[in-house]
C-alpha cells in the first residue's frame, strides 16, 4: 500500500533511507513513545557519534518510525551549513521595495538599514514566472549564527529580523514532486493556523472554524479520535480551519490543559485529502503531548514564550492556545474524498489551483540524493506567518492576515446589526 501523497511503500522508503544513511557512515538512534497512535524519535548521528539532527514521526508504528528517520535527514538539510549553492548579497532596500514582499509584516526591518546587504538565495517560480531572491534567514533561521554569515559581504544586522525566520515549507520526498507537495502543504497549513489564531484571539466574538462532531467521523478517523483521547486522558476537539484557499486543513486541540503543561497542546494537518489532513492533525496532537512529556526543557520554552508576550494579552492568548468552544461552528463530517493520485499528478494541480486563487509559489532545492530522495524548500511571501506568535514573537499579522481580520470584523458587525430589534 502506498501512503497518501507518497510514491513508495513504507517498506521501500525505509530500506532506501537506511541504506543512504549507512553509505555515509552515519547511524540512527530511535525510540518510541506510546501505543496505538505512537510518537517515534530519531537522532541522526555521524561516524563519531555526534548528533547531526533530530526527527520525529507520528501515527501508526511503522509509519511513525520511517517518518522519524526521514525527518531527521530532512532537518540535517535544513541547516545553512549543508547548502551547496552559492547565493547573492542583495541590498536590504531591494527587498523592502520588491512588491512581491509587500505582504510581510516585518518589512521595516529591511527599510531601516537600506544600504546593508544580506545573503539571498534564488527561488524558482512553480509556474515558470520570475525567480524570487529570498533572504536566507527566512528559511534558514540558523544562518545568522553560522560561520557562513561571517562573510564581509553580509553586513545586515539581523537582531530585529531573525525572530521571523522559519524552516516551514521544507520537506523531504522520494522525488521533487513528493517533497514539493509536502512543503506546500506545510506552508498552507501554517497559513490556515495563523488565520485561525487571528480570528479566535483578535477577531471578536463571531464564530470561526468548524468543530466536527466525533459521531459523524468516518470509521478510520473515529478510531484515531478515540485512540487520541485515550492517549491524552481527556476529550479533544477536531476543528476544520480551511481558508479561502480551499486546501483542507484541520487543528486538533485538547479540551483542557494537561497535567504539567504550561500551554495547551495542539496538532495541525493539511492535505488535498480531507481524511488524511484530519488524521495528521490528530496524530500531531498526540505527538505534541508525547514530546512535551518526554522533554523537560520544553516547558521552560513555553513559559518564556508567555513571558515575552506578557505586555500583549491577546498575543499571549495565542501562545496559550486555549480554544473557546462557544466561538466554533458545529458541523458534521461532510467532505468528499478525491480520488487517489500520484505526487506527479497532484503537484501541478495544486500549484494551478492555488495560483488561480492569487497565490504565487516558489521553491529551491536544498539537496538531491540521486534517485533516493530530494529536500525542497517551498515558500510564498503572500501566506500569513502569524503562527510565529506562538513561539513568543510579538508581531502583527501581515497583509493577508490584516485583510482577513477586517473581513472577519465586518462579518461580526453585520451579525450584530441583524440582531437589532426592528424598532431600533
The 8 nearest C-alpha neighbors of each residue, nearest first, counted from 0:
[[1, 8, 2, 9, 7, 3, 10, 6],
 [0, 2, 8, 7, 5, 6, 3, 9],
 [3, 1, 5, 0, 4, 8, 9, 7],
 [2, 4, 5, 1, 275, 339, 272, 340],
 [5, 3, 342, 2, 341, 177, 6, 340],
 [6, 4, 3, 2, 7, 177, 1, 342],
 [7, 5, 1, 341, 173, 342, 8, 4],
 [8, 6, 1, 12, 5, 11, 9, 173],
 [7, 9, 1, 11, 10, 0, 12, 2],
 [8, 10, 12, 11, 13, 7, 62, 65],
 [9, 11, 13, 8, 12, 14, 7, 65],
 [12, 10, 14, 8, 13, 9, 7, 15],
 [11, 13, 9, 15, 14, 10, 7, 8],
 [12, 14, 10, 11, 16, 15, 65, 9],
 [13, 15, 11, 17, 12, 16, 18, 10],
 [16, 14, 18, 12, 17, 13, 11, 19],
 [15, 17, 19, 18, 13, 14, 20, 12],
 [18, 16, 20, 14, 19, 15, 13, 21],
 [19, 17, 21, 15, 16, 20, 14, 22],
 [18, 20, 16, 22, 17, 21, 15, 23],
 [19, 21, 17, 25, 23, 18, 22, 16],
 [20, 22, 18, 24, 23, 19, 25, 17],
 [23, 21, 19, 24, 20, 18, 25, 17],
 [24, 22, 21, 25, 20, 19, 45, 46],
 [23, 25, 21, 46, 22, 20, 45, 26],
 [24, 26, 45, 46, 20, 23, 44, 21],
 [25, 27, 44, 43, 20, 45, 21, 24],
 [28, 26, 43, 42, 44, 29, 41, 25],
 [27, 29, 42, 41, 43, 26, 30, 44],
 [30, 28, 41, 40, 27, 42, 31, 39],
 [31, 29, 40, 39, 41, 32, 28, 64],
 [30, 32, 39, 38, 40, 33, 37, 29],
 [31, 33, 38, 37, 39, 289, 30, 34],
 [34, 32, 37, 38, 31, 35, 36, 230],
 [33, 35, 37, 36, 32, 60, 230, 38],
 [36, 34, 37, 59, 226, 33, 60, 58],
 [35, 37, 58, 59, 34, 282, 226, 57],
 [38, 36, 33, 34, 58, 57, 35, 32],
 [37, 39, 57, 32, 286, 56, 31, 63],
 [40, 38, 31, 56, 64, 63, 55, 30],
 [41, 39, 55, 30, 29, 67, 54, 31],
 [40, 42, 29, 54, 67, 28, 68, 53],
 [41, 43, 53, 28, 27, 52, 44, 29],
 [42, 44, 27, 52, 51, 50, 71, 53],
 [45, 43, 50, 48, 26, 49, 51, 25],
 [44, 46, 25, 48, 47, 49, 51, 26],
 [47, 45, 25, 24, 48, 44, 26, 49],
 [48, 46, 45, 49, 44, 25, 50, 24],
 [47, 49, 44, 45, 46, 50, 26, 25],
 [50, 48, 44, 45, 47, 51, 46, 43],
 [49, 51, 44, 52, 43, 48, 42, 45],
 [52, 50, 44, 43, 75, 49, 45, 53],
 [51, 53, 43, 75, 71, 50, 74, 42],
 [54, 52, 42, 71, 41, 43, 74, 55],
 [55, 53, 71, 70, 67, 41, 40, 68],
 [54, 56, 67, 40, 39, 41, 70, 57],
 [57, 55, 67, 63, 66, 39, 38, 64],
 [56, 58, 63, 38, 37, 282, 286, 39],
 [57, 59, 36, 282, 63, 37, 62, 60],
 [58, 60, 36, 62, 61, 63, 37, 35],
 [61, 59, 63, 62, 37, 64, 58, 36],
 [62, 60, 64, 63, 59, 65, 9, 58],
 [61, 63, 65, 59, 60, 64, 66, 58],
 [62, 64, 56, 57, 66, 60, 58, 39],
 [65, 63, 67, 39, 61, 66, 62, 56],
 [66, 64, 68, 62, 67, 63, 13, 61],
 [65, 67, 56, 63, 69, 64, 68, 62],
 [66, 68, 56, 55, 54, 70, 64, 65],
 [69, 67, 71, 65, 70, 66, 41, 54],
 [70, 68, 66, 72, 71, 67, 73, 65],
 [69, 71, 54, 73, 67, 72, 68, 74],
 [54, 70, 72, 53, 74, 68, 52, 73],
 [73, 71, 75, 69, 70, 74, 68, 76],
 [74, 72, 70, 76, 75, 71, 171, 69],
 [75, 73, 77, 71, 76, 72, 52, 70],
 [74, 76, 72, 52, 73, 77, 78, 51],
 [75, 77, 73, 74, 78, 81, 365, 72],
 [78, 76, 74, 75, 73, 79, 139, 166],
 [79, 77, 76, 80, 81, 75, 139, 141],
 [78, 80, 81, 142, 82, 139, 77, 141],
 [79, 81, 78, 82, 145, 147, 142, 146],
 [82, 80, 79, 78, 76, 83, 75, 77],
 [81, 83, 79, 84, 80, 365, 78, 76],
 [84, 82, 81, 85, 365, 366, 80, 79],
 [85, 83, 82, 86, 365, 120, 364, 81],
 [84, 86, 83, 87, 120, 82, 119, 121],
 [87, 85, 120, 119, 118, 84, 88, 121],
 [86, 88, 119, 118, 89, 120, 85, 117],
 [87, 89, 118, 117, 116, 119, 153, 152],
 [90, 88, 116, 117, 87, 91, 119, 118],
 [89, 91, 116, 92, 93, 115, 114, 113],
 [90, 92, 113, 109, 94, 93, 116, 115],
 [91, 93, 113, 95, 90, 94, 110, 96],
 [94, 92, 96, 90, 91, 95, 97, 89],
 [95, 93, 97, 91, 92, 96, 109, 90],
 [94, 96, 92, 93, 109, 97, 110, 106],
 [97, 95, 93, 94, 92, 98, 100, 101],
 [96, 98, 94, 99, 95, 100, 93, 101],
 [99, 97, 101, 100, 96, 95, 102, 94],
 [98, 100, 97, 101, 380, 102, 381, 131],
 [101, 99, 98, 102, 97, 103, 380, 94],
 [100, 102, 98, 103, 99, 97, 398, 106],
 [103, 101, 398, 381, 100, 397, 380, 104],
 [102, 104, 397, 105, 101, 100, 106, 380],
 [105, 103, 397, 106, 396, 102, 395, 398],
 [106, 104, 107, 103, 108, 160, 109, 397],
 [107, 105, 108, 109, 95, 104, 103, 110],
 [106, 108, 110, 109, 105, 111, 95, 104],
 [107, 109, 106, 111, 110, 105, 160, 159],
 [110, 108, 91, 107, 106, 111, 95, 112],
 [109, 111, 107, 113, 112, 108, 95, 92],
 [112, 110, 109, 108, 107, 113, 91, 92],
 [113, 111, 110, 115, 109, 114, 91, 108],
 [114, 112, 92, 91, 110, 115, 111, 109],
 [115, 113, 90, 112, 91, 92, 116, 155],
 [116, 114, 155, 90, 113, 112, 154, 91],
 [117, 115, 90, 89, 153, 155, 88, 91],
 [116, 118, 153, 88, 155, 89, 119, 90],
 [117, 119, 88, 135, 87, 134, 153, 86],
 [120, 118, 134, 133, 135, 87, 132, 86],
 [119, 121, 86, 133, 132, 135, 134, 122],
 [120, 122, 132, 131, 133, 130, 123, 119],
 [123, 121, 363, 362, 131, 130, 361, 132],
 [124, 122, 130, 361, 362, 363, 125, 131],
 [125, 123, 361, 127, 128, 126, 130, 360],
 [124, 126, 361, 127, 360, 123, 362, 350],
 [125, 127, 124, 128, 350, 360, 351, 359],
 [128, 126, 124, 125, 129, 123, 130, 361],
 [129, 127, 124, 126, 130, 125, 123, 359],
 [128, 130, 124, 131, 127, 123, 126, 122],
 [129, 131, 123, 122, 124, 121, 128, 132],
 [130, 132, 122, 121, 133, 123, 129, 361],
 [133, 131, 121, 120, 119, 122, 134, 130],
 [132, 134, 119, 120, 135, 131, 121, 122],
 [135, 133, 119, 136, 137, 118, 120, 132],
 [134, 136, 119, 137, 118, 139, 120, 133],
 [135, 137, 139, 140, 138, 134, 164, 142],
 [138, 136, 164, 135, 134, 139, 165, 140],
 [137, 139, 166, 165, 136, 164, 135, 140],
 [140, 138, 136, 141, 142, 135, 137, 166],
 [141, 139, 136, 164, 142, 165, 138, 137],
 [140, 142, 139, 144, 143, 145, 79, 78],
 [141, 143, 145, 79, 144, 140, 139, 136],
 [144, 142, 148, 145, 141, 136, 157, 140],
 [145, 143, 142, 141, 148, 146, 147, 140],
 [144, 146, 142, 147, 143, 148, 141, 80],
 [147, 145, 148, 149, 144, 80, 150, 142],
 [146, 148, 145, 149, 150, 142, 80, 79],
 [149, 147, 150, 143, 146, 145, 142, 153],
 [148, 150, 147, 146, 151, 153, 145, 143],
 [149, 151, 148, 152, 153, 147, 146, 154],
 [152, 150, 153, 149, 154, 148, 116, 155],
 [151, 153, 150, 154, 88, 116, 117, 118],
 [154, 152, 117, 151, 116, 155, 150, 118],
 [153, 155, 116, 115, 152, 151, 117, 156],
 [156, 154, 115, 117, 116, 153, 157, 112],
 [157, 155, 158, 154, 159, 112, 115, 160],
 [158, 156, 160, 161, 159, 155, 143, 108],
 [157, 159, 156, 160, 161, 162, 155, 108],
 [158, 160, 157, 161, 108, 162, 156, 163],
 [161, 159, 157, 162, 158, 163, 108, 105],
 [160, 162, 157, 163, 164, 158, 159, 140],
 [161, 163, 160, 164, 392, 159, 140, 158],
 [164, 162, 161, 160, 165, 137, 387, 392],
 [163, 165, 137, 140, 162, 136, 161, 138],
 [166, 164, 138, 167, 140, 137, 163, 139],
 [165, 167, 138, 139, 169, 168, 77, 140],
 [168, 166, 165, 169, 186, 185, 138, 182],
 [167, 169, 182, 377, 186, 185, 376, 183],
 [170, 168, 376, 182, 375, 167, 166, 377],
 [169, 171, 182, 178, 374, 375, 181, 168],
 [172, 170, 374, 178, 73, 373, 375, 372],
 [173, 171, 178, 177, 174, 372, 373, 374],
 [172, 174, 372, 371, 373, 177, 6, 178],
 [175, 173, 177, 176, 172, 373, 372, 178],
 [174, 176, 178, 177, 373, 179, 172, 375],
 [177, 175, 179, 174, 342, 178, 343, 180],
 [176, 178, 172, 342, 174, 180, 179, 175],
 [177, 179, 172, 171, 170, 175, 181, 180],
 [180, 178, 182, 176, 181, 177, 375, 175],
 [181, 179, 177, 183, 182, 178, 346, 176],
 [182, 180, 184, 178, 183, 179, 170, 185],
 [181, 183, 168, 170, 179, 185, 169, 184],
 [184, 182, 180, 185, 186, 181, 377, 168],
 [183, 185, 181, 187, 182, 186, 269, 188],
 [184, 186, 188, 182, 183, 168, 187, 189],
 [187, 185, 189, 168, 188, 183, 184, 190],
 [186, 188, 190, 184, 185, 189, 183, 191],
 [189, 187, 185, 191, 269, 186, 190, 184],
 [190, 188, 192, 186, 191, 187, 193, 185],
 [189, 191, 383, 187, 193, 188, 192, 382],
 [192, 190, 188, 194, 193, 189, 242, 240],
 [191, 193, 195, 189, 190, 194, 188, 196],
 [194, 192, 386, 385, 190, 196, 191, 195],
 [195, 193, 197, 191, 196, 192, 198, 400],
 [194, 196, 192, 198, 193, 197, 199, 191],
 [197, 195, 193, 199, 194, 198, 200, 317],
 [196, 198, 194, 201, 195, 200, 199, 202],
 [199, 197, 202, 195, 196, 201, 200, 194],
 [198, 200, 196, 197, 202, 195, 201, 207],
 [199, 201, 197, 196, 198, 202, 313, 317],
 [202, 200, 197, 198, 199, 203, 313, 196],
 [201, 203, 198, 199, 200, 408, 197, 404],
 [202, 204, 205, 201, 408, 200, 199, 411],
 [203, 205, 206, 326, 202, 411, 199, 198],
 [204, 206, 411, 203, 326, 207, 202, 410],
 [207, 205, 326, 327, 328, 204, 208, 325],
 [206, 208, 327, 326, 328, 198, 205, 209],
 [207, 209, 240, 327, 239, 328, 238, 210],
 [210, 208, 328, 239, 238, 329, 330, 327],
 [211, 209, 238, 329, 330, 237, 328, 327],
 [210, 212, 330, 331, 237, 238, 209, 332],
 [211, 213, 331, 214, 215, 330, 210, 329],
 [214, 212, 215, 216, 211, 221, 224, 237],
 [213, 215, 212, 216, 221, 331, 217, 211],
 [214, 216, 213, 332, 331, 212, 217, 211],
 [215, 217, 221, 213, 214, 332, 220, 218],
 [218, 216, 220, 219, 221, 215, 332, 274],
 [217, 219, 221, 220, 222, 216, 223, 215],
 [220, 218, 222, 221, 217, 223, 216, 274],
 [219, 221, 223, 222, 218, 217, 216, 224],
 [220, 222, 218, 224, 216, 223, 219, 217],
 [221, 223, 225, 219, 220, 224, 218, 226],
 [222, 224, 220, 226, 225, 221, 227, 219],
 [225, 223, 221, 227, 222, 226, 220, 228],
 [226, 224, 222, 228, 223, 227, 221, 229],
 [227, 225, 229, 223, 228, 224, 230, 222],
 [226, 228, 230, 224, 229, 225, 223, 231],
 [229, 227, 231, 225, 234, 230, 226, 233],
 [230, 228, 226, 232, 227, 231, 225, 233],
 [229, 231, 227, 228, 232, 226, 285, 33],
 [232, 230, 228, 233, 229, 227, 285, 288],
 [231, 233, 229, 230, 228, 234, 257, 227],
 [234, 232, 231, 228, 235, 254, 229, 253],
 [235, 233, 228, 254, 253, 236, 232, 231],
 [234, 236, 253, 254, 252, 228, 233, 237],
 [235, 237, 252, 251, 238, 253, 210, 254],
 [236, 238, 251, 211, 210, 250, 235, 252],
 [239, 237, 210, 209, 250, 249, 211, 251],
 [238, 240, 249, 209, 208, 241, 248, 210],
 [239, 241, 208, 249, 248, 238, 191, 242],
 [242, 240, 248, 247, 239, 245, 246, 191],
 [243, 241, 244, 245, 191, 240, 246, 194],
 [242, 244, 245, 241, 246, 356, 191, 403],
 [243, 245, 242, 246, 356, 353, 241, 187],
 [246, 244, 243, 242, 247, 241, 248, 353],
 [245, 247, 244, 271, 241, 248, 270, 269],
 [248, 246, 241, 273, 269, 270, 271, 245],
 [247, 249, 269, 241, 240, 268, 276, 188],
 [250, 248, 239, 240, 268, 238, 277, 267],
 [249, 251, 267, 238, 280, 266, 237, 252],
 [250, 252, 237, 266, 280, 265, 236, 281],
 [253, 251, 265, 236, 235, 264, 254, 250],
 [252, 254, 235, 255, 234, 264, 236, 265],
 [255, 253, 235, 234, 252, 236, 233, 256],
 [256, 254, 253, 257, 263, 233, 321, 234],
 [255, 257, 263, 260, 258, 262, 253, 254],
 [256, 258, 260, 255, 259, 263, 231, 253],
 [257, 259, 260, 256, 261, 255, 292, 232],
 [260, 258, 257, 261, 298, 256, 292, 262],
 [261, 259, 257, 258, 262, 256, 263, 298],
 [260, 262, 298, 301, 302, 259, 263, 256],
 [263, 261, 319, 260, 320, 264, 301, 256],
 [264, 262, 256, 320, 319, 321, 265, 260],
 [265, 263, 252, 288, 287, 253, 284, 262],
 [264, 266, 252, 284, 251, 263, 253, 287],
 [265, 267, 284, 283, 280, 251, 250, 281],
 [268, 266, 280, 250, 249, 251, 283, 279],
 [267, 269, 280, 276, 279, 249, 248, 277],
 [270, 268, 248, 276, 188, 247, 184, 249],
 [269, 271, 276, 272, 247, 184, 273, 275],
 [270, 272, 246, 247, 273, 269, 276, 337],
 [273, 271, 270, 275, 274, 336, 276, 337],
 [274, 272, 276, 275, 247, 277, 271, 270],
 [275, 273, 277, 276, 272, 278, 220, 336],
 [274, 276, 278, 272, 273, 277, 279, 270],
 [275, 277, 269, 268, 270, 273, 279, 274],
 [278, 276, 280, 274, 279, 275, 249, 268],
 [279, 277, 275, 281, 280, 276, 282, 274],
 [278, 280, 268, 282, 276, 277, 281, 283],
 [279, 281, 267, 268, 266, 277, 283, 278],
 [282, 280, 278, 284, 283, 279, 251, 266],
 [283, 281, 279, 285, 58, 284, 280, 57],
 [284, 282, 266, 286, 280, 285, 281, 279],
 [283, 285, 266, 265, 287, 281, 286, 282],
 [286, 284, 288, 282, 283, 287, 289, 227],
 [287, 285, 283, 289, 38, 284, 288, 290],
 [286, 288, 284, 290, 285, 289, 283, 291],
 [287, 289, 291, 285, 286, 290, 292, 264],
 [290, 288, 286, 292, 291, 287, 293, 285],
 [289, 291, 293, 287, 292, 288, 294, 286],
 [292, 290, 288, 294, 293, 289, 297, 287],
 [291, 293, 289, 290, 294, 288, 295, 259],
 [292, 294, 290, 291, 289, 295, 32, 288],
 [295, 293, 291, 292, 296, 290, 297, 298],
 [294, 296, 297, 298, 293, 291, 292, 299],
 [295, 297, 299, 298, 294, 300, 291, 301],
 [298, 296, 300, 299, 295, 294, 291, 301],
 [299, 297, 301, 300, 296, 261, 295, 302],
 [298, 300, 302, 297, 296, 301, 303, 295],
 [299, 301, 303, 297, 298, 302, 304, 296],
 [300, 302, 298, 304, 303, 299, 261, 297],
 [303, 301, 299, 305, 300, 304, 306, 298],
 [302, 304, 306, 300, 301, 305, 307, 299],
 [305, 303, 391, 301, 307, 302, 306, 390],
 [304, 306, 302, 308, 303, 307, 315, 309],
 [307, 305, 303, 309, 308, 304, 302, 391],
 [306, 308, 304, 305, 391, 309, 303, 392],
 [307, 309, 315, 305, 311, 306, 310, 391],
 [308, 310, 306, 311, 307, 305, 312, 315],
 [311, 309, 308, 312, 307, 315, 306, 314],
 [310, 312, 308, 314, 309, 313, 315, 393],
 [313, 311, 315, 314, 310, 316, 309, 308],
 [314, 312, 316, 315, 311, 200, 317, 201],
 [313, 315, 317, 316, 311, 312, 308, 318],
 [314, 316, 312, 318, 308, 313, 317, 305],
 [315, 317, 319, 313, 314, 318, 312, 320],
 [318, 316, 314, 320, 315, 319, 389, 196],
 [317, 319, 389, 315, 320, 316, 388, 314],
 [320, 318, 262, 316, 317, 321, 263, 315],
 [319, 321, 263, 317, 318, 316, 322, 262],
 [320, 322, 319, 263, 323, 316, 317, 255],
 [321, 323, 324, 320, 199, 252, 254, 326],
 [322, 324, 325, 326, 321, 327, 199, 254],
 [325, 323, 326, 327, 322, 210, 328, 236],
 [326, 324, 323, 327, 206, 328, 322, 204],
 [327, 325, 206, 324, 323, 205, 207, 204],
 [328, 326, 206, 324, 208, 207, 325, 209],
 [327, 329, 209, 210, 206, 208, 330, 207],
 [330, 328, 210, 209, 211, 327, 212, 331],
 [331, 329, 211, 209, 210, 212, 328, 332],
 [330, 332, 211, 212, 215, 333, 329, 216],
 [331, 333, 215, 216, 334, 211, 330, 212],
 [334, 332, 331, 335, 330, 215, 216, 211],
 [335, 333, 332, 336, 273, 274, 331, 272],
 [334, 336, 337, 333, 273, 272, 332, 274],
 [335, 337, 272, 334, 273, 338, 274, 339],
 [338, 336, 335, 339, 272, 271, 273, 340],
 [337, 339, 340, 336, 272, 335, 271, 341],
 [338, 340, 337, 341, 3, 4, 272, 336],
 [341, 339, 344, 345, 338, 342, 4, 343],
 [340, 342, 344, 343, 345, 4, 6, 5],
 [341, 343, 345, 177, 344, 176, 4, 346],
 [344, 342, 341, 345, 176, 346, 347, 177],
 [345, 343, 341, 342, 346, 340, 347, 348],
 [344, 346, 342, 348, 343, 347, 349, 341],
 [345, 347, 349, 348, 180, 342, 343, 344],
 [348, 346, 350, 349, 345, 351, 344, 343],
 [347, 349, 351, 345, 346, 350, 352, 344],
 [350, 348, 352, 346, 351, 347, 345, 353],
 [351, 349, 347, 353, 352, 348, 354, 346],
 [352, 350, 354, 348, 349, 353, 347, 355],
 [351, 353, 355, 349, 354, 350, 348, 356],
 [352, 354, 356, 350, 355, 358, 351, 349],
 [355, 353, 358, 357, 351, 356, 352, 359],
 [354, 356, 352, 353, 357, 351, 358, 350],
 [357, 355, 353, 354, 358, 352, 244, 243],
 [358, 356, 354, 355, 359, 353, 352, 244],
 [357, 359, 354, 353, 356, 360, 381, 355],
 [360, 358, 354, 379, 357, 361, 381, 353],
 [361, 359, 379, 125, 378, 124, 358, 362],
 [362, 360, 124, 378, 123, 125, 122, 377],
 [361, 363, 377, 122, 123, 376, 378, 124],
 [364, 362, 122, 376, 375, 123, 365, 377],
 [363, 365, 375, 366, 374, 376, 362, 367],
 [364, 366, 374, 375, 82, 363, 76, 376],
 [367, 365, 374, 364, 373, 368, 76, 375],
 [366, 368, 373, 369, 372, 374, 365, 364],
 [367, 369, 372, 371, 370, 373, 366, 19],
 [370, 368, 371, 367, 372, 373, 366, 174],
 [371, 369, 372, 368, 173, 174, 367, 373],
 [370, 372, 368, 369, 173, 15, 16, 373],
 [371, 373, 173, 368, 172, 174, 370, 367],
 [374, 372, 367, 172, 171, 174, 366, 175],
 [375, 373, 171, 366, 365, 170, 364, 178],
 [374, 376, 364, 365, 169, 170, 178, 179],
 [375, 377, 169, 363, 362, 168, 364, 170],
 [378, 376, 362, 168, 182, 361, 183, 169],
 [379, 377, 361, 360, 362, 168, 380, 376],
 [378, 380, 360, 381, 382, 359, 361, 377],
 [381, 379, 382, 100, 102, 103, 378, 99],
 [382, 380, 379, 102, 383, 358, 399, 103],
 [383, 381, 380, 379, 190, 384, 399, 187],
 [382, 384, 190, 385, 400, 399, 397, 193],
 [385, 383, 386, 387, 190, 193, 382, 189],
 [384, 386, 193, 387, 396, 383, 388, 395],
 [387, 385, 193, 388, 384, 389, 192, 189],
 [388, 386, 385, 389, 390, 392, 384, 163],
 [387, 389, 392, 386, 391, 390, 385, 393],
 [390, 388, 318, 387, 391, 386, 317, 392],
 [391, 389, 388, 304, 387, 392, 318, 301],
 [390, 392, 304, 388, 389, 307, 308, 393],
 [391, 393, 388, 390, 394, 387, 162, 389],
 [394, 392, 388, 391, 308, 314, 395, 307],
 [395, 393, 392, 388, 396, 385, 104, 314],
 [394, 396, 397, 104, 385, 393, 401, 400],
 [395, 397, 400, 385, 401, 104, 394, 398],
 [398, 396, 104, 400, 103, 399, 102, 401],
 [397, 399, 102, 401, 400, 402, 103, 396],
 [400, 398, 402, 401, 397, 383, 403, 102],
 [399, 401, 396, 403, 397, 402, 398, 383],
 [400, 402, 404, 398, 403, 399, 396, 397],
 [401, 403, 405, 399, 404, 400, 398, 406],
 [402, 404, 400, 406, 401, 405, 407, 399],
 [403, 405, 407, 401, 402, 406, 400, 408],
 [406, 404, 402, 408, 407, 403, 409, 401],
 [407, 405, 409, 403, 404, 408, 410, 402],
 [406, 408, 404, 410, 405, 409, 403, 411],
 [407, 409, 411, 405, 410, 406, 404, 202],
 [410, 408, 412, 406, 411, 407, 413, 405],
 [409, 411, 413, 407, 408, 412, 414, 406],
 [410, 412, 408, 414, 409, 413, 205, 415],
 [413, 411, 409, 415, 414, 410, 408, 416],
 [414, 412, 410, 416, 415, 411, 409, 417],
 [413, 415, 411, 417, 412, 416, 410, 418],
 [416, 414, 412, 418, 413, 417, 411, 419],
 [415, 417, 413, 418, 419, 414, 412, 411],
 [418, 416, 414, 415, 419, 413, 420, 412],
 [417, 419, 415, 416, 414, 420, 413, 421],
 [420, 418, 416, 417, 421, 423, 415, 422],
 [421, 419, 423, 422, 418, 417, 416, 415],
 [420, 422, 423, 419, 418, 417, 416, 415],
 [423, 421, 420, 419, 418, 416, 417, 415],
 [422, 421, 420, 419, 416, 418, 417, 415]]
